[in-house]
Amino acid sequence: MLIHGWEPDPYAVALTGAGLLIALVAWLPLALRRLPLSLPIVCLAIGGLIFTSPYVTLDPSPGAYPYATERLTEFVVLVALMGAGLKIDRRFSFKGWGTTWRLLLITMPMSIIAIAFIGTTILGLSVVAALLLAASLAPTDPVLAADIQVAGPQEGGEDTVRFALTSEAGLNDGFAFPFVHLAIVLSLAATTGEPWFARWLTLNVLWETIAGVGCGWLVGRVFGWATFKMPGDTLAKTGDGLVAIAATFVSYGVSELLHCYGFFAVFVTALTLRNSHRSHDFQRDMHDITEQIERIAMMLLLLAFGGAIVNGLLSSIGWIEIVAVVLILLVVRPVTGLLALIGVRATLTEKITIAFFGIRGVGSFYYLAYGLNHGRFEDGGRLWVILSLVVFVSILMHGLTVTPAMRWLDRRNGREAD
């Protein structure tokens, strides 16, 4: 029974909540591994409960704090990209990563065109707004796709499906950026009338892509030498996996100073750092710390997203938006994914699984926030609602199916289901 006039101390409440959150970060993946539930679904439910409390007055909707949304989602994606790069055992090669290139160079552009078409014809968006929405929803999310990614360094489990989805999620965030910038420059050119194509092609496509890859490789080489090969006391001897976070920040910071794509840089840094000494046990230490930080940050964002939903973020949704979301998730991604995988040496079941699990999540929030913060779009509020509905349905649909689907696929291929 509450004492009359007593009000909880916000600081004490925050500490209690943080402790419970960290405990859930450690326990929930173990508790959910055999259930048809994913961690993101549980986070949404908890967030919804928290924000129904009368003591919580913060508006958690992503559009309420656009700059904070951009930076927080950016941070989570960066850490996820480092973790994804460190966990891939397969050496980088153009031939060995053939499935990845198909998903990036065929599935993503086709998805952008199809979603933009849905945006203009069904949703009634302007061409520029539809392009921004399409570019934001095309990439497979590296944050919420943990259940379909490869295991940690040297832990095995790197089958065709898991490798394809992990490598795609690691690279497609960078590949989406030119299309986001295209929407931005078109929105600005509509008001200024200035020429845009040459600058977009040379700066946003060529320079930022090539320089991003080069920056990531160089930072990865430096950190690889300092971590494993430097004379004397290498960074690996510290046993402190925070080296991976340091590499993440340096790679992204340098890339931003050079005005190139930081998402490319971070993932390439991770691949290069992993390649510096592939079998060293310190690789696991670096991967584990990135996974823990990513999971905590992801849970915080999903708690806020769950709160935004119960506070009416999706209240304006109608049948038109529902039809569009169904087409995006159940038609566009599966069809474009299967088309890209024609001729790939994989079973039909593996191809269907890869095509279906194009999870949309934190990365989509980042791209939309970035686009709205740097361009001029009249449909910003509606874009947030549509994108949020896609992510919400993706979390539920993919979260409920991923565990049974991956276990069934493992048993079918003669592997022990875990």
C-alpha positions in Angstrom: 0.0 0.0 0.0 1.4 3.4 -1.0 2.0 6.0 1.7 -0.3 9.0 1.3 1.4 11.7 -0.7 4.4 9.5 -1.6 5.8 9.7 -5.1 8.6 7.5 -6.4 12.0 9.1 -6.9 12.7 9.2 -10.7 16.4 8.4 -10.1 15.6 5.4 -8.1 13.1 4.2 -10.6 15.6 4.7 -13.4 18.2 2.7 -11.6 15.7 -0.1 -10.8 14.6 -0.2 -14.4 18.2 -0.2 -15.7 19.0 -3.2 -13.5 16.0 -5.1 -14.6 16.8 -4.3 -18.2 20.3 -5.6 -18.0 19.1 -8.7 -16.2 16.6 -9.3 -19.1 19.4 -8.8 -21.6 21.3 -11.6 -20.1 18.4 -14.0 -19.4 15.8 -13.5 -22.1 17.8 -14.9 -25.1 18.3 -18.1 -23.1 14.6 -18.3 -22.1 13.3 -17.6 -25.6 15.6 -19.8 -27.6 13.1 -22.7 -27.8 9.9 -20.6 -28.0 8.3 -19.1 -31.0 9.0 -15.6 -29.6 11.8 -13.2 -30.3 13.5 -10.7 -27.9 12.2 -7.7 -29.9 8.5 -8.9 -29.4 9.1 -9.1 -25.6 10.7 -5.7 -25.6 7.7 -4.2 -27.4 5.3 -5.7 -24.9 7.3 -4.4 -21.9 7.6 -1.0 -23.5 3.9 -0.9 -24.0 3.3 -1.7 -20.3 5.9 0.9 -19.1 4.4 3.7 -21.1 0.8 3.0 -19.9 2.0 4.1 -16.4 0.8 7.5 -15.3 4.3 8.3 -14.0 5.8 8.1 -17.5 5.0 11.3 -19.4 7.7 11.2 -22.0 6.5 11.1 -25.6 8.5 8.1 -27.1 7.4 8.5 -30.7 10.3 8.7 -33.2 9.0 11.9 -34.8 8.9 13.8 -31.5 12.7 14.0 -31.2 14.0 13.6 -34.7 17.7 14.4 -34.0 17.8 12.1 -31.0 16.1 9.3 -33.0 18.7 9.7 -35.7 21.7 9.5 -33.3 20.4 6.7 -31.1 19.4 4.5 -34.0 22.7 5.3 -35.7 24.7 4.1 -32.6 22.8 0.8 -32.5 23.3 0.1 -36.2 27.0 0.9 -35.9 27.6 -1.5 -33.0 25.5 -4.2 -34.8 27.6 -3.8 -38.0 30.8 -4.3 -36.0 29.4 -7.4 -34.4 28.2 -8.8 -37.7 31.6 -8.3 -39.3 33.4 -10.0 -36.5 31.2 -13.1 -36.3 31.5 -14.0 -40.0 34.0 -16.9 -40.4 34.0 -17.0 -44.2 36.8 -15.1 -45.8 35.8 -12.2 -48.0 35.9 -12.9 -51.7 33.8 -11.8 -54.6 33.0 -15.4 -55.6 32.5 -16.8 -52.1 30.1 -13.9 -51.3 28.2 -14.3 -54.6 24.8 -14.7 -52.9 25.4 -11.5 -51.0 26.1 -9.5 -54.2 22.9 -10.8 -55.7 20.9 -9.6 -52.7 22.6 -6.2 -52.8 22.7 -5.5 -56.5 19.4 -7.2 -57.6 17.1 -7.5 -54.6 17.7 -4.1 -53.1 17.3 -1.9 -56.2 14.2 -3.9 -57.3 12.8 -3.5 -53.8 13.3 0.2 -53.9 11.6 0.5 -57.2 8.7 -1.6 -56.1 8.2 0.1 -52.7 8.4 3.5 -54.4 5.7 2.4 -56.8 3.5 1.3 -53.9 4.1 4.6 -52.2 3.0 6.7 -55.1 0.1 4.5 -56.5 -1.4 3.0 -53.3 -0.3 5.3 -50.5 -0.6 8.5 -52.6 2.8 9.9 -51.6 4.8 12.2 -53.7 7.6 10.6 -55.8 10.3 12.0 -53.5 8.6 11.0 -50.3 8.0 7.5 -51.7 11.7 7.2 -52.7 12.8 8.1 -49.2 10.3 5.5 -47.7 11.6 2.9 -50.2 15.2 3.5 -49.5 14.5 3.3 -45.7 12.6 0.0 -46.0 14.8 -1.8 -48.5 17.7 -2.9 -46.3 17.6 -6.0 -44.1 18.2 -4.8 -40.6 21.5 -5.9 -38.9 20.0 -5.2 -35.4 16.8 -7.2 -35.2 18.1 -10.1 -37.4 20.2 -11.8 -34.6 18.1 -15.0 -34.7 18.9 -15.6 -38.3 22.5 -14.6 -38.3 25.6 -16.7 -38.0 26.9 -17.6 -34.5 30.0 -16.0 -32.9 33.5 -16.3 -34.2 34.6 -19.9 -34.7 31.3 -21.3 -33.3 30.2 -22.8 -36.6 26.6 -22.7 -37.9 27.6 -20.7 -40.9 25.2 -22.3 -43.3 23.9 -20.8 -46.6 20.9 -19.0 -45.1 22.6 -17.5 -42.0 25.7 -16.4 -44.0 23.6 -14.8 -46.7 21.4 -12.8 -44.3 24.3 -11.8 -42.1 26.5 -10.5 -44.9 23.5 -8.8 -46.6 22.6 -7.0 -43.4 26.2 -6.0 -42.9 26.6 -4.4 -46.4 23.1 -3.3 -47.5 23.0 -0.4 -45.0 25.8 1.2 -46.9 24.3 0.4 -50.3 21.0 2.1 -49.3 22.6 5.4 -48.5 22.9 6.6 -52.1 19.2 6.2 -52.6 18.5 8.1 -49.3 20.7 10.9 -50.5 18.9 10.8 -53.9 15.6 11.5 -52.1 17.2 14.3 -50.1 18.8 16.1 -53.1 15.6 15.8 -55.1 13.6 17.3 -52.2 16.0 20.2 -51.9 16.3 20.7 -55.7 12.5 21.0 -55.9 12.7 24.2 -53.9 16.0 25.6 -55.0 16.1 24.5 -58.6 19.8 23.9 -58.5 21.4 21.1 -60.6 21.8 17.9 -58.6 22.7 14.9 -60.7 26.4 15.4 -61.2 27.0 16.2 -57.5 24.9 13.2 -56.3 26.6 10.8 -58.7 30.2 11.9 -58.0 29.9 12.7 -54.3 27.1 10.5 -52.8 27.6 7.5 -55.0 31.2 7.2 -56.1 33.2 9.1 -53.6 31.3 8.2 -50.4 31.2 4.5 -51.3 34.8 4.1 -52.4 36.2 6.3 -49.7 34.0 4.5 -47.1 35.4 1.1 -48.1 38.9 2.4 -48.1 38.6 4.2 -44.8 37.2 1.0 -43.2 40.0 -1.1 -44.6 42.7 1.3 -43.4 41.3 1.6 -39.9 40.8 -2.2 -39.7 44.4 -2.7 -40.7 45.7 -0.3 -38.1 43.6 -1.9 -35.4 44.4 -5.4 -36.5 48.2 -4.6 -36.2 47.7 -2.9 -32.8 45.5 -5.7 -31.6 47.4 -8.8 -32.7 50.8 -7.9 -34.3 52.2 -4.8 -32.5 55.6 -5.5 -30.8 55.3 -5.8 -27.1 51.9 -5.6 -25.4 49.2 -5.9 -28.0 45.7 -4.8 -27.4 44.6 -8.5 -27.4 46.7 -9.1 -24.3 44.4 -6.7 -22.4 41.6 -9.2 -22.8 39.3 -6.2 -23.0 36.8 -6.6 -25.8 36.1 -2.8 -25.8 38.8 -2.6 -28.4 36.0 -3.5 -30.9 33.9 -0.5 -29.7 37.0 1.7 -30.1 37.5 0.5 -33.6 33.8 1.2 -34.3 34.0 4.8 -33.1 37.3 5.5 -34.8 36.2 4.0 -38.1 32.9 5.9 -38.1 34.4 9.2 -36.9 37.2 9.2 -39.5 34.7 8.3 -42.2 32.4 11.2 -41.2 35.4 13.6 -41.2 36.1 12.4 -44.8 32.4 12.7 -45.8 32.0 9.1 -46.8 29.7 6.3 -45.8 30.4 5.3 -42.2 28.2 2.2 -42.3 30.4 0.8 -45.1 33.5 1.8 -43.1 32.5 0.1 -39.9 31.6 -3.2 -41.5 34.7 -3.3 -43.6 36.8 -2.4 -40.5 35.2 -5.4 -38.7 35.9 -7.8 -41.6 39.5 -6.5 -41.8 40.0 -6.7 -38.0 38.7 -10.3 -38.1 41.0 -11.2 -40.9 44.1 -9.9 -39.0 44.1 -13.1 -36.9 41.0 -15.2 -37.6 41.6 -17.9 -35.0 42.6 -15.8 -32.0 40.4 -16.2 -29.0 40.3 -12.4 -28.5 37.9 -12.3 -31.5 35.2 -13.8 -29.3 35.9 -11.2 -26.6 35.4 -8.4 -29.1 32.3 -9.9 -30.6 30.7 -10.6 -27.1 31.1 -7.0 -25.9 29.6 -5.6 -29.1 26.7 -8.1 -28.8 26.0 -7.1 -25.2 26.1 -3.3 -25.9 24.0 -3.8 -29.1 21.4 -5.8 -27.2 21.0 -3.2 -24.4 20.7 -0.3 -26.8 18.3 -2.3 -29.0 16.1 -3.0 -26.0 15.9 0.6 -25.0 14.8 1.6 -28.5 12.2 -1.1 -28.7 10.9 -0.2 -25.2 10.3 3.3 -26.6 8.8 2.0 -29.8 6.4 -0.2 -27.8 5.5 2.9 -25.8 4.9 4.9 -28.9 2.5 2.3 -30.2 0.4 2.2 -27.1 0.4 6.1 -27.1 -1.2 6.1 -30.5 1.6 6.1 -33.1 -0.4 3.8 -35.4 -3.9 5.2 -34.6 -4.2 6.8 -38.1 -3.6 3.6 -39.9 -6.3 2.6 -42.4 -6.8 -0.2 -44.9 -4.7 1.4 -47.6 -1.6 1.4 -45.3 -2.3 -2.2 -44.3 -2.5 -3.3 -47.9 0.8 -1.5 -48.6 2.5 -3.2 -45.7 1.3 -6.6 -46.7 2.7 -6.0 -50.2 6.0 -4.8 -49.0 6.7 -7.6 -46.6 4.9 -10.6 -48.3 5.4 -9.8 -51.9 8.2 -7.3 -52.6 10.9 -8.8 -50.5 10.1 -12.5 -51.1 9.7 -12.1 -54.9 12.8 -9.9 -55.4 14.8 -12.1 -53.1 13.8 -15.3 -55.1 14.6 -13.6 -58.4 18.0 -12.6 -57.2 18.7 -16.2 -56.1 18.0 -17.8 -59.4 21.0 -20.0 -60.3 22.4 -20.0 -56.8 23.6 -23.4 -55.5 21.0 -23.7 -52.7 17.9 -25.7 -52.1 14.5 -24.1 -52.8 13.8 -24.2 -49.0 17.0 -22.2 -48.4 16.1 -19.7 -51.1 12.6 -19.2 -49.7 14.0 -18.7 -46.2 16.5 -16.1 -47.4 13.9 -14.3 -49.4 11.3 -14.3 -46.6 13.5 -13.1 -43.7 14.2 -9.6 -44.9 13.6 -8.1 -41.5 13.0 -4.4 -41.3 13.9 -2.6 -38.0 16.3 -0.1 -36.4 18.1 0.7 -39.6 14.9 1.8 -41.3 14.2 4.2 -38.4 17.7 5.7 -38.9 17.4 6.3 -42.6 14.0 7.9 -42.3 15.2 10.2 -39.5 18.3 11.1 -41.4 16.3 11.8 -44.6 13.7 14.0 -42.8 16.4 15.9 -40.9 18.5 16.7 -44.0 15.8 17.1 -46.6 12.5 18.9 -47.1 9.6 16.5 -47.1 6.0 17.5 -46.5 4.8 14.0 -45.6 7.1 13.4 -42.7 4.5 12.5 -40.2 2.8 10.1 -42.4 6.1 8.5 -43.4 6.8 7.8 -39.8 3.4 6.1 -39.4 3.8 3.9 -42.5 7.4 2.9 -41.7 6.5 2.2 -38.0 3.7 -0.1 -39.2 6.1 -2.0 -41.5 8.6 -2.4 -38.7 6.0 -3.4 -36.2 4.5 -6.1 -38.5 8.0 -7.3 -39.4 8.9 -7.7 -35.7 5.8 -9.7 -35.1 5.7 -11.8 -38.3 9.4 -12.6 -38.4 9.8 -12.9 -34.7 7.0 -15.5 -34.4 8.3 -17.6 -37.3 12.1 -17.4 -37.1 12.7 -20.0 -34.3 10.5 -22.8 -35.8 11.6 -22.0 -39.3 15.4 -22.1 -38.5 15.0 -25.2 -36.3 13.0 -27.0 -39.1 15.6 -25.9 -41.7 18.5 -27.2 -39.5 16.8 -30.6 -39.0 16.0 -30.8 -42.7 19.7 -30.3 -43.5 20.9 -32.8 -40.9 22.2 -30.3 -38.3 21.4 -30.2 -34.6 18.7 -27.6 -34.0 19.7 -25.1 -31.4 
